[in-house]
């Protein structure tokens, strides 16, 4: 459900934000909504094993593929290249 929200901001910020939104081919409302959503989702964001907070944007980049802990990617890649160019 969409609801209207009125904001008061510096007019120069509004002008720059409108130009930015136009350059991104998105509405200013959608950009603000996305920003506020990312702020509120930070509370629910997972932490990695070291306890560092991972931003929603970085979480969205995840492919969902989990690699084995002992994977030797250099050796695996070398084997791939050797097979490819036999």
Secondary structure, 3 states (H helix, E strand, C coil): CCCCCCCCCCHHHHHHHHHHHHHCCCCHHHHHHHHHHHHHHHHHCCECCCCCECCHHHHHCCCCCCCCCCCCHHHHHHHHHHHHCC
